[in-house]
Amino acid sequence: MRRTVVLIATLAFIGFLAVLTVLGFINNGVTALGVIAILILVLFSVGIVGALRQPPPPPPPANLSATPPPETTPPPDADPPSPPPRSQS
């Protein structure tokens, strides 16, 4: 429900900005600033509306968030690391 309200408010805001941009085109002609405004509106429309139309991700399982990270100790039968080679000076 909240996502629908936010989507409608976003569409109204983008529509209002589009009307202002078209009025700018009517009054001043096509300018570089007007073309940039259209590109920004398209970017907003695709990004925001696309994100709001996707369902929210499922919450993480409750038992995974409380578990500590696994230890990274080597197994007991692993060979110890070899020492670095000595430099000849």
N, C-alpha and C positions, 0 to 999 in steps of 0.2 A: 504494500500500500504506500509506504513512504517513498519507495523508488519511483512509483508512478507519479506521485506529487512532484518529486524533484525533476522527473523527466518532463512533465508538463511545464513547470516553471522555467526549465532550461530552454525548451522549445519556444516559449513565449519571449524570453530574453533574446534568443538568437533571432527570432522573427522581428522583434523590435529593432535590433541592430541592422537587420537586412532592410527594413523599411527606411531607416535613416540613411543607409548607404545608397539606396535607390533614389531617395530625395536629393542626396548630394550629387548623384549622376544627372538628375533632371536639372538642378539649379546650376551646376558648374561644368557639366559635361564629364566625359570619362577622363579621369586623371590617374596618375600613378598611385596616389594615395587611395583612391577609390578601388583600384584593382588590388592593392595590398589588403584593403579592408575585406574585399570579397574572399580573398585567399584565406584570411584569418577566420572568417565566418565558416568557410568550408572546413577548415581544420577543426574548429570548435564543434561543428555539427557532427563530423565523422567520429571524432574522439570521444566526446562527452556522451552523445546519444548512443554510440556503439557500446560504450562501457556500461551505461545504465540499462541497456536492453539485455545484457548477459545476466544470468542468474548468479547470485552470490556464491562464493565457494563454500563447501561444507565445512563446519567447524572441525578442528582436529580432535581426535579421540581423547577423552579425558585421561586415560591411563598412560598415554605416551608423554604427556607434558610433565608428569611427576617423576618419571624414571631418570636416574642419573645417566650421564653419558658412559658408554662402555670404556673399560680400561684398555690401555694400549700397551700392556706389558707383553714381552715376547714369551712364547711358550717355554717351559723349563728345559726342554731338550734342544733349544735353538743354540747355535754356535755364537760365541761372543763376537762382537765386531772386531775386525783386525785393526791394529794400530796404523796410523798414517805412515807412509814411507819417510825415512830420514833423509834430509837434504845433505848433499855433499858440499862442504865449503872449503 
